[in-house]
Amino acid sequence: MNKKRYSIKPKVLILRLAGTNCDFETEFAFKKNKALTEKIHINRLIENPSIIKKFQILAIPGGFSYGDYISAGKVAAALILHSTGDLFRKFIESDKLIIGICNGFQILIKTGLLPERKKEQTATLMNNDCGSFICKWVKLKVNSKTLFTKNLPEEIYLPIAHAEGKFFASSSVINRLESNNQIAFKYTENPNGSINDIAGITDPSGKILGMMPHPERFCLVHQNPNHMGIPYGDIIFKNMIEWFK
């Protein structure tokens, strides 16, 4: 890819759906790192799919899309698949980036974009083993080096807030994720029962990242409950912007 065709400030499409509630924090995280952002509702994208062509990064933030009434992200994924077709696949094939955070991760899983960019779902995110919503800070092992995890130390600290965060897939899918180095983050103390402690994964190309922890909620030092330390989430957003320079 001739990256010189991009401006120093890549453009980020922050996708909004009914129930999205982390769009402003996600926008702040990108703007803090000098990206140009626009929050666009899925209905606008359905009406005019060509909108996506002017962006270099697609971000699907956290929340409770369509109330998570069937299962987390399921309604949103069905809407994306049946209303926009292969729009997101074409986006990533044009050498751009996608990040899905929490509910965004659930949506990417249920569209099949993760873990293997197939047209059928090959993994899922289930109810936490504890049977309830979890909201806490957790330690993560940076399990593989990707464009998203560049410059992160081996262990980081981020918040989680989810009821359906237990990653599950067949042993064959898990083995492929491990052998392909697609597991970006693992919990050091598994809070939800995820297989192999999985907290975040990429697709085989490394250009799609889905993660349950919220990097947008640790982009400033004072967001940490101890008001100290490196804002690790900020590094993830910085890496995406730097990739286009």
C-alpha positions as CSV (number, residue, x, y, z in Angstrom):
1,M,0.0,0.0,0.0
2,N,1.2,3.5,-0.8
3,K,0.5,5.1,2.6
4,K,1.5,8.5,1.3
5,R,-1.9,8.9,-0.1
6,Y,-3.3,9.3,3.4
7,S,-3.1,12.6,5.3
8,I,-1.2,12.8,8.5
9,K,-4.6,12.8,10.2
10,P,-6.4,9.7,9.1
11,K,-10.2,9.8,9.2
12,V,-12.1,7.6,11.6
13,L,-15.7,6.5,11.2
14,I,-17.2,5.9,14.7
15,L,-20.2,3.7,14.1
16,R,-23.3,4.5,16.1
17,L,-26.3,2.1,16.7
18,A,-29.3,2.2,18.9
19,G,-27.8,1.6,22.4
20,T,-24.2,2.7,21.6
21,N,-23.0,4.6,24.7
22,C,-19.2,4.8,24.4
23,D,-19.0,6.8,21.2
24,F,-17.9,10.1,22.8
25,E,-15.1,8.4,24.8
26,T,-13.9,6.6,21.6
27,E,-14.0,9.9,19.7
28,F,-12.0,11.6,22.4
29,A,-9.3,8.9,22.3
30,F,-8.9,9.3,18.5
31,K,-9.0,13.1,18.6
32,K,-6.4,13.1,21.4
33,N,-4.1,11.4,18.9
34,K,-4.8,13.9,16.1
35,A,-7.2,11.8,14.1
36,L,-10.2,13.3,12.3
37,T,-13.4,11.7,13.5
38,E,-17.1,11.5,12.5
39,K,-19.8,9.7,14.4
40,I,-22.2,8.1,11.9
41,H,-25.4,6.2,12.6
42,I,-25.8,2.8,10.9
43,N,-28.9,4.1,9.1
44,R,-26.9,6.7,7.3
45,L,-24.4,4.1,6.2
46,I,-27.2,1.9,4.9
47,E,-28.7,4.8,3.0
48,N,-25.4,5.8,1.5
49,P,-22.7,3.0,1.7
50,S,-20.2,5.1,-0.2
51,I,-19.7,7.3,2.9
52,I,-17.3,4.7,4.2
53,K,-14.8,5.3,1.3
54,K,-13.5,8.5,2.8
55,F,-12.4,6.9,6.1
56,Q,-9.3,4.9,6.9
57,I,-10.4,3.5,10.3
58,L,-13.7,2.0,11.4
59,A,-14.4,2.0,15.1
60,I,-17.4,0.1,16.6
61,P,-17.6,1.3,20.2
62,G,-19.1,-0.2,23.3
63,G,-22.7,-0.1,24.6
64,F,-25.8,-2.3,24.4
65,S,-26.7,-2.3,20.7
66,Y,-30.5,-2.8,20.3
67,G,-30.6,-3.6,23.9
68,D,-28.7,-6.9,23.4
69,Y,-32.2,-8.5,23.5
70,I,-31.3,-11.7,21.7
71,S,-27.6,-11.8,22.7
72,A,-25.0,-9.2,22.8
73,G,-24.4,-7.7,19.3
74,K,-26.6,-10.2,17.5
75,V,-29.2,-7.7,16.2
76,A,-26.6,-5.2,15.2
77,A,-24.6,-8.0,13.4
78,A,-27.7,-9.2,11.5
79,L,-28.5,-5.6,10.5
80,I,-25.0,-5.1,9.2
81,L,-24.9,-8.4,7.3
82,H,-28.3,-8.0,5.7
83,S,-28.2,-4.2,5.0
84,T,-24.6,-3.5,4.1
85,G,-23.5,-6.8,2.7
86,D,-19.8,-7.1,2.3
87,L,-19.1,-3.4,2.9
88,F,-16.9,-4.0,6.0
89,R,-15.0,-6.8,4.3
90,K,-14.3,-4.6,1.3
91,F,-13.2,-1.9,3.7
92,I,-10.6,-4.1,5.4
93,E,-9.4,-5.5,2.1
94,S,-8.5,-2.0,1.0
95,D,-5.8,-1.9,3.6
96,K,-7.6,0.0,6.3
97,L,-8.2,-0.8,10.0
98,I,-11.2,-1.9,12.1
99,I,-11.4,-1.9,15.9
100,G,-14.4,-3.2,17.9
101,I,-14.5,-2.6,21.6
102,C,-16.7,-4.6,24.0
103,N,-20.1,-4.6,22.2
104,G,-18.1,-3.7,19.1
105,F,-16.1,-6.9,19.6
106,Q,-19.4,-8.9,20.0
107,I,-20.6,-7.4,16.7
108,L,-17.4,-8.3,14.9
109,I,-17.6,-11.9,16.2
110,K,-21.3,-12.3,15.2
111,T,-20.7,-10.9,11.7
112,G,-17.9,-13.4,11.2
113,L,-15.3,-10.7,10.6
114,L,-13.5,-12.2,13.6
115,P,-11.8,-14.4,14.2
116,E,-11.3,-15.7,10.7
117,R,-13.1,-13.2,8.4
118,K,-15.6,-15.8,7.3
119,K,-19.2,-15.3,6.3
120,E,-20.4,-17.5,9.1
121,Q,-19.9,-17.1,12.8
122,T,-17.1,-19.4,14.2
123,A,-16.8,-18.1,17.7
124,T,-19.0,-16.3,20.3
125,L,-19.0,-14.2,23.4
126,M,-21.2,-15.8,26.1
127,N,-22.6,-14.9,29.5
128,N,-19.9,-14.5,32.1
129,D,-19.4,-17.6,34.3
130,C,-20.4,-15.6,37.3
131,G,-23.8,-15.0,35.8
132,S,-23.7,-11.2,36.2
133,F,-22.4,-8.0,34.8
134,I,-18.8,-7.3,35.7
135,C,-17.3,-3.7,36.0
136,K,-13.7,-3.6,37.2
137,W,-10.1,-3.0,36.3
138,V,-8.2,-6.1,35.1
139,K,-4.6,-7.0,34.2
140,L,-3.9,-8.2,30.7
141,K,-1.0,-10.0,29.2
142,V,0.0,-8.6,25.8
143,N,0.1,-12.0,24.1
144,S,1.2,-11.1,20.6
145,K,2.8,-8.1,18.9
146,T,0.5,-6.5,16.3
147,L,0.2,-3.0,14.9
148,F,-2.3,-2.3,17.7
149,T,-0.1,-3.5,20.5
150,K,3.2,-2.0,19.4
151,N,5.1,-0.2,22.3
152,L,2.9,-1.9,25.0
153,P,4.7,-3.6,27.8
154,E,4.1,-7.3,28.5
155,E,1.4,-6.6,31.1
156,I,-1.2,-3.7,31.0
157,Y,-4.1,-2.6,33.1
158,L,-7.6,-1.7,31.5
159,P,-11.2,-1.6,32.7
160,I,-13.9,-4.1,31.6
161,A,-17.7,-3.6,31.8
162,H,-19.7,-6.5,30.3
163,A,-22.2,-9.3,31.0
164,E,-21.4,-11.4,27.9
165,G,-17.6,-11.4,27.7
166,K,-16.7,-15.1,27.9
167,F,-14.9,-16.0,24.6
168,F,-15.8,-19.4,23.3
169,A,-14.9,-21.3,20.2
170,S,-14.1,-24.9,19.1
171,S,-10.7,-26.4,19.9
172,S,-9.8,-26.2,16.2
173,V,-10.5,-22.5,16.1
174,I,-8.7,-21.9,19.3
175,N,-5.7,-23.8,18.0
176,R,-5.6,-21.7,14.8
177,L,-5.8,-18.5,16.9
178,E,-2.9,-19.6,19.0
179,S,-0.7,-20.8,16.1
180,N,-1.4,-17.7,14.0
181,N,-0.6,-15.4,16.9
182,Q,-4.1,-13.8,16.6
183,I,-4.7,-13.6,20.4
184,A,-3.7,-10.0,21.2
185,F,-4.6,-10.0,24.9
186,K,-5.1,-12.5,27.6
187,Y,-6.5,-12.0,31.1
188,T,-3.9,-12.7,33.8
189,E,-6.8,-13.5,36.2
190,N,-9.7,-14.6,34.1
191,P,-12.9,-12.6,35.2
192,N,-15.5,-14.2,32.9
193,G,-14.4,-17.8,32.1
194,S,-13.0,-17.1,28.6
195,I,-11.3,-20.1,27.0
196,N,-7.5,-19.7,27.1
197,D,-8.1,-16.5,29.0
198,I,-8.8,-14.7,25.7
199,A,-9.6,-10.9,26.1
200,G,-8.9,-9.7,22.6
201,I,-8.1,-11.1,19.1
202,T,-7.2,-10.0,15.6
203,D,-8.1,-11.4,12.3
204,P,-5.4,-13.3,10.3
205,S,-4.2,-10.1,8.6
206,G,-3.8,-8.3,11.9
207,K,-5.8,-5.3,10.7
208,I,-9.0,-6.0,12.7
209,L,-8.9,-5.9,16.5
210,G,-11.7,-6.9,18.8
211,M,-11.3,-6.7,22.6
212,M,-13.6,-6.8,25.6
213,P,-11.6,-4.4,27.8
214,H,-12.1,-0.6,27.2
215,P,-8.9,1.1,26.0
216,E,-10.8,4.4,25.5
217,R,-11.4,4.5,29.2
218,F,-7.7,4.7,30.0
219,C,-6.3,7.5,27.7
220,L,-5.5,9.9,30.6
221,V,-3.6,9.2,33.8
222,H,-6.4,10.4,36.1
223,Q,-8.8,7.8,34.6
224,N,-6.8,5.2,36.5
225,P,-8.3,4.7,40.0
226,N,-4.8,5.2,41.4
227,H,-4.3,8.3,39.3
228,M,-0.9,7.0,38.2
229,G,0.8,4.9,35.6
230,I,0.9,4.8,31.8
231,P,-2.4,5.3,30.0
232,Y,-2.1,2.0,28.1
233,G,-5.3,2.6,26.1
234,D,-3.9,5.7,24.6
235,I,-1.0,3.7,23.1
236,I,-3.4,1.5,21.2
237,F,-5.1,4.5,19.6
238,K,-1.8,6.1,18.9
239,N,-0.6,3.0,17.2
240,M,-3.6,3.0,14.8
241,I,-2.9,6.7,13.8
242,E,0.9,6.1,13.5
243,W,0.3,3.1,11.1
244,F,-1.0,5.5,8.4
245,K,2.0,7.9,8.6
